[in-house]
């Protein structure tokens, strides 16, 4: 009996702008004990498939059987037991699944407590899993005291603690550097084998594809090809029971050309002796410590480093969204330390575009309206000494709609302009957030892991989009783990992990 078997699986979502078919007839088989990877472009239905298999979303049509349970025939009680006892889920944003108030050990024991496990069994199971994930001495640590890779390890332990038969993981390595991702995937393989589970992993990561026993390709809501795990295997087009043969997979995107800064350009960003410390006393954490760096005007500059090395913190300090504990940040010739909160907001509105790692769209506005409101918020009067206002800030309502549509065309989402955010895939939401950051024509564009939720073709398109920006005027700084994005950069600031759980006075500075 297959652990997962779907035939003609369809999932349709209703929205204010009409129905959207996320899955259009998926045929899928996963054998017991198998590690299967599901790959596909943004919007191909990967995350929807995970939700349906987990029993948290209902199929609209077709036959879906998971661990012998027919999901379309299951009662509410059946589905509750399915989610509670048989399936473990690891979400893409691992930090969302961990309470900031629970230690690693408490987080692992929580699902066991909710299932009525006695204290001695909970303690033994959490100790077993902490050892298995390589954190035997970190059980008392809160998420804020763990690196991104360590948090992901704990998220895996939480998911497998009740001993589920099926593990579903949605982009488990998207927000991790390559070395940490390799460690997490080795952990995933070991946990699946040791616990006797079946695993289905949704991914864009080639490392996951090499780990999996089998790879299934989704395209426009259908499974179109499959291949055995390993880099040398070849995808085989699928034929359904009615005789329909899937179209060929699109060719891989071409390698990207580096986006160089203009010769002799002046610095757009300078940080000197920059330190940002969170907390006080022995538990203080240095997210960034004693950092000196500069980025010249124009071109693409990347900030890299292991999870927890301070990349996101650095971008927030450059944007004036956070204040340094010590040191100086000079952005586009302006010392941010001399600006109050209102002046910083005006400065960002006039000169900066910022897209955080987990961007959110306003749910009750359409896609194009999300971009228009970003332009509207830029349109307030600039204070004396602020950078010159641009055309977007002086625009009328019609102009804002025109600029918003032009930005959507740049990211290839013109046809989704009137869509509600809830109908977008994770990758489409990420692309809209990037369009929102560039729509006002910023002089400095700051992007935090912009390709984490994108498939390879969309990621390549994004880099080509960045290359079309006016390099003589726009400086692009990106925090990323993406190997292809790094290869396309003019230069690279590589941060090592400078976070310290115990402050060490006089410790050596860490620089690129």
N, C-alpha and C positions, 0 to 999 in steps of 0.2 A: 504494500500500500504506500502511495506517495505521501510524503509529509505535507506537501502543498500541491494541489491540482486545481487549475482553473480552466474553464472552457467558455469562451465567448463572454468574458467578464466585462461588464459595462458599468461605468459610474458617471452619472450626469448630475451636475450641480445647477440649481435654480438660482438666479440672481435678478436684481432689478433691471438688468439690461438683456435678459434672456438666458436660455439654458446653455451650459457649457459641458461638453463631453470630455472628461479627463481621461477615461479609459474607454476604448472603442471596440472591445472584443479581444481581450487578452487570453491567450492559451499558454499555460505555464505548468511545468512539472518540476518539482524539487524532491529528490530522494531523501529518505531518512539519513541523518548523519552528514549530509552534504553541506558544503559552504558554497552558496550561489551568489554571484554578484550581478546586479541589475544596473545597466548603464544606459544612458540616453540623453538627448538634448534637454535643456530646460523646457518645461511644459509638456514633456512626453508622458507624464503620469506616474513617475517613479514613487514620489511621496504618497500619492493617492493609493497606489498599490499597497504600500506598507500599512497605511491606516485601515484599509479594507481587511487585509490579512490579520491585523491585530484585533479586529472586531470592534474598533472604535469608529468605523464608518461603514455604512451599509451598501452593498452592491445594488445597482439599479436593475440589472438583468444578468443572465448567464448563470453558470454553475461554479461555485467556489467552495472547495473542501480543504480544510486545514486540520491536520491531525485527526482525520476521520469525522470532523464536524462539518456539516453542510451549513455555511454561514447564512445563506438566503432562507433556510428553513428554521434556523435556530431561534429559540425564544429569548427574551431579555435575560432570563436567569441563565440560560446556556451561555450567552455572550459574556455575562458578568463572570462566570466561572472560567470561561476561555481566557479572558484578559487577566484574571487573578492568578490562575493556577498553571496555565499552559504556555503563555507567551511573555517574553521579556523584550522590552523596547529600549533602544538607545537612540536618543534624539540627536539631531545635527548640532544644536547649540547645547553642549553638555552642561554648561554652567546654569542653564535654566532648570535642569532637573535636580540640582543640588540646593537645598535650603542654605542660605548664608549663616543660619543659626545652629546648624547641626554639624557636629564633627564627622569625620569620615566614617568612624565606627558607628555612630548613631544613625547616619544616613543609610548604611548597609543594613542595620538592624530594623529600621523603620518598617519596610515591607513585611518583615518577618513578624514584628509585633502586631501589625494589622491583621495578619493571618493567624494569630493566636499561638505562635511558637513560644514555649517557655523560655525563661531568661537564660538558663544554662545552654540550651541549644542555640539561641540567638548569639550568645557570646562566642561559642565554639565556631559557629558558621562565619561570623564576621572576622574572627582571628584567622580562620582558614583562608578566607578570600583576601584579606589584607596581605597575607604572606604570598598568595598566588599572584597578586598584581604587583608585587615587589615593593609594598609599602608597609612592612610589618611594624615599623616604629612610628608611623604617621597617623595612627588611629584617632588621636586626640586633636588633629589639625582641622581647622575650619577651612572652607573653600578659599577664603582670602589668603590663607597661608600656604596654599598649594599652587604649583604651576599649572598651566593649561593641560599639559600632558598628564600630570598627576590627577587633576580633576576628571579627565576623561577615563582614567583607570578606575577611579572610584565609581563613576557613572556605570561602567561595565559591571562592576561588582554588585551595585545596587540592582541592576537588571537581572543578573543571574542568581542573586541570593536565594530566591524561593525555588530554585531548581526547575526553571521552565524547560519545556521540551523544544521550544522554538525561540530563537533569538533573532529579532528584527533590528537592523541598525541603519539609520538614515544619515549618510555622509559622515561617518564617525571620524574621519581624518581631515575634513575640509578646513578646519581652523588650526591645524597643527603643522609644525615644520616637518621637513622630510625625515629627519632622524627620529623625532618623536613619533611620527606617523608609522614608521617601520616598527618601532617598539610596540605601539598600540595594536598593530595588525598581528604581530607575533603573539601578543597576549590574547587577541581574539581567537586565533587558531588554537592556542593551547587550552583556552576556556571551553571552546566548543568540543574539542576532543576529550578533555578530562570530564566534562559534565555530561557527555553523551547527547549533545544537542544537535539540532539542525539550525543552520543560519542562513539568512538572506540579507545581503548588504547592498544598499543603494549607494552608488558612488560615481565620482568622476575621476578617481585616483587610479592611475596605472598600477600602483603598488597593490591595491586591493585586487585588481584583475589578475595579477600574478599569483596572489595568495589563493584565490578561489579555485574550487574544483571545476566550476563551470560558470561561464558568463552569458547572460541573456541581454540582448539589445532591445530597448523599447524605442519606438518611433511613432509619433502621433497617436499614442494610446494603445499601440499594439506591439506584441512581441514579434520582431521581424527576423532575428537571427540569433544563433547560439554558437558558442565555441567552447572547447575544453580549456581549462586553466593553463597558465604558462604563456610566455611571450611569443613562442613559435607557432602556436596553433592558429588556424584560419577560421573566420566566421562562416557559418553555413546558413543560407537563407531558409526560413521556415515555411512550411506549407500547412494550411489548416485543414480541418476535416472536410471542408467544402471544396478543396482543391485550389484555393487562392494561394499564390506564391508571393512572398514579401518582396518589395523592391530592394535593390542593392543598397548597402550602407553608403552614406556619403564619404568621400575621400577625406583623409586627415587634413587638418588645416596646415598651411605652409609655415615654415619657420619665420619668425618675426625679425625685421630689421631693427637694430638699435636706434633709439630716439635720442640723439645727442643734443647737448646744450650748445648754444651759440658760442663761438670762439671768443675768448676774452670777456665773457659776460660777468657782470658784477654779482655779488651774492644776493639772492632773494631771501634767504633765511640764514641767520647766524645764531647759534646757541653757545654760551660760554659758561663753564663751570656749573652746568645745569644739574640740579638735584630735585627730585620729587619724592618725598617720604610720606607714607601713609601710616597713621598710628603713632604711638609714643612708647618710650621705654624699651624693655627687652623684646617686645613683640613688634616693634616698628619694622616696616618693610620699605626698602629703597627700590621703587619702581624704575627710576633713572638716577644715576649717581655720577656727579662730577664729569659731565659729558661736554666736550667741545666738538662742534661739527658745523658745517656750512653747506648749503646747496646753492649753486649758481642759477641765474635766471635762465628760463627755458629748459626744454628737454625733460626726460623722465628720470627721476631719481628714486631708488628703492631703499627701504629700511628693512633689514632682515634680522633674524635671530631666533632662538628657540622660543617656544611658547613661554610667556612670563618674563621676557627679557626687557620689556618696556616700550615696545614699538607703538602700541596704541596710546600709551601715556605721552610719548614724545609728540605724536600728531596733535593730541589735545592741547599740549602746551604751546605748540607752534600756532594753533588756531586761537589761542586765548580762551579756550573752554575750561582750562584748569590753570592754576597758578603754581609756579615753582616754589619749593621750599627755600631754595637759594639759587643764585645764578641769574643769567639774563637771557631773554629771548627777543631777538630783533627780527621782525617779519615785515618784508617789503619796506625796509628802512625805518620802521616804527618800533620803538622800544615799548613792548607791551606792558612792561611794569609801570609805565607812566600813565596808563589809561584806566579809568574806572570802569565799572561793569557796563554802564550805558554806552560809553565811548567804544568799548570792545565790541559790543553788539553792532554799533554803526560801522566799525571797521570791517567786521566779518561780512556784513551785508553788502558793503561796497566793493570788497576786494577778494573775498575768499569763497571757495566752494568746498564743502566738507561732506563726505559720505562715511558714516561710521561702519563698524564691522557688522552690526546687526541692525540695519536701517529699518525704520517703520514708516509706513504710509498712513495717511489719514483715512480711516476705513469708510467714512461716509461721503468722501469725495471720489470722483472718477480719477482715472490715471492722469488725464490732461489737467484736471483741476488741481491735482497735487502739485503739478509743476507751476501752474498759474499762481497759486497762493505763495509759492516760494518767491516768485517775481514780485508779487504784491508786497511781501514783507520787506523786500529790498528797496521799496520806493519811497521810504521816508526821507526827509531832508537830511543831508550830510552835514555834520558839524564842521566848524573851521578846522583845517589841518588834516581832515580825513582824506583818503584817496578820492580822486575825481569820480563822480557818479558816471555810470555807463548808460548806454541806450536802454538797457532793460529797466533801469531804475526810473526812467522818465516815460516809460511806455504807457499807452492807454490800454483799456481792456482788450480791444481788438489786437493791439500789438502783442500783448502778453499771450493771447491765444496763438498767434502766429509763431512767436518764439518757442512756446511750449510744443507745438506740433513739429517745429523744425528739430528740436532736441529729441523728440520721440523718433523722428525719421532717422536721426543719426545712430540710434541704438537699435533700429530695426523693429520698432513696436508701434508703427503708425496705426495698424489695424486694431490695436488694443486701447486707443485713446479714450474711448468712452466706457471702458470696462471698469467694474468695481474691483478694488484691490483684492477682495476675497476670492475672486475668480482667477487670479494670477498664480502661476507656479512660483516657487521660491526663487528660481533664476530670473524670472520675469520681474518679480518685485525688486530684486537686486539691480537689474538694469534700469528700472524706473527711478530708483533712488540715485543712481549715477547720473541719469538725465537731469534729475532735480538739482544735482550739484553743479552741473555745467551750464544749465539753462541761462543763468545770468551773465555768462561770459566773465568768469573770475580771472584775476591775475595770478592767483595761486590756487591750485586744486589739490586737496588732501584726500586720499582714498585709503581706507583701512580694509585690507583683505577684499578688494573688489571682485576677485574672481572665485572666491571660496564657494559660492553657490552656483557658479556657471559651468556649463559643459565646455569642452575644449574649443569647439567652434565659436561659441559665444565669447569665450575668453579671448580668443584670437581677434575677433571682431572688435572687442573693447580696446585692445592695444592698438589696432589700426585706427580706431576712433581717436584715441589719445594722440596719435601721430598727426591727425589732421588739425589739431588745435594750433593756434598761432604760437609757434615755439619762441618767437622773439618776445612775446608778451606773457605767455602762460607758463608758469613753472608747475610741474606735476611731481608730487611726492607721494609715494605709495608704500604702505607697510604690507608686506606680503611674504608668503611661503612659496608662491607659484614659481616653479623653475623656469617656465617659458617667459614669464613676465620679468624675472630677474635678468634673463639673458638679453632682453630687449632694452634694458636700462642703460642710461649714459654712465651712471656710477652707482655705487652700492655702499651704504653705511651698515655695517654688520655689528649688531649688538649682541654681546654675550649676556648670559643671565646674571644680572647684578642685584637681584632681589635677595635680601638677607633677612632671615627670620630672627636673627639676633644681630643687633648693630655692633659693628666692629670699629671702634674709633681709629681714625688714621689709616683705614684700609686703602689699598691702592685703587686709583681710579680706573674705570673700565671705559675704553674708547674704541672707536672703529679702527 
